[in-house]
Amino acid sequence: MRIKGQEQIASVFGVAPKTITEWQVMGFPVAVQGGPGVASEYYTPACVQWLVDREIRKVRVESPKDRVFRLQGDKLEREELKEARLLILASEVEPLWSSAVLGAREFLAGEPPRLASLAMGLGKPALEALLRETFEQFLGRLSNWQAADDDLDEAEDEGDADDEAPE
């Protein structure tokens, strides 16, 4: 059955004509598009089917097959990120970070005797500068934690090269 005008189709669905206009933007079927002064025509079965499909899409639960495909896609995406080194496992980072934090901690723990001897007789501005420099060194050690690991790797490589040198 064809219905003419937004008011009539709106009354079929029990909504305001404005809702019909909003639904048309989302794909609500119009049998014959009207114009200024000419009402649009709607084919009722197509409109009912559109509304049913819309409501089903709202409540549709992910099927087991959809879930498998989604999980496979997620796994593939993670593997690509790992290959590009944009995703790094915590187990790879944690030992390096722990080592860097321990190194920075040891640095800071060893500073009181040095600072105490350097601070003797210093005025407040000079003491603040000394402490600021020490804190910057500490923070620099933390921020360059990868560089420290790279330096260790290079030192190990050089050590291996020395072991292979002819006598």
Number of C-alpha atoms within 10 A of each C-alpha: 7 12 16 16 15 19 16 15 22 16 11 12 14 11 12 14 17 12 13 17 13 11 14 12 9 10 12 19 21 15 16 13 11 13 8 6 6 10 15 17 19 22 16 17 12 15 18 15 13 16 17 12 11 15 11 11 10 9 8 9 10 10 9 9 9 11 12 12 12 13 12 12 12 12 12 12 12 15 13 13 13 13 11 10 10 9 12 13 9 9 8 9 11 11 11 15 16 12 14 21 17 13 17 20 14 12 15 15 10 11 11 11 10 9 14 9 9 12 16 9 9 11 9 10 9 12 16 13 11 16 14 12 12 16 13 12 15 18 14 12 19 19 14 12 19 15 13 17 15 12 11 12 12 12 12 12 12 12 11 11 10 10 10 9 7 5 4
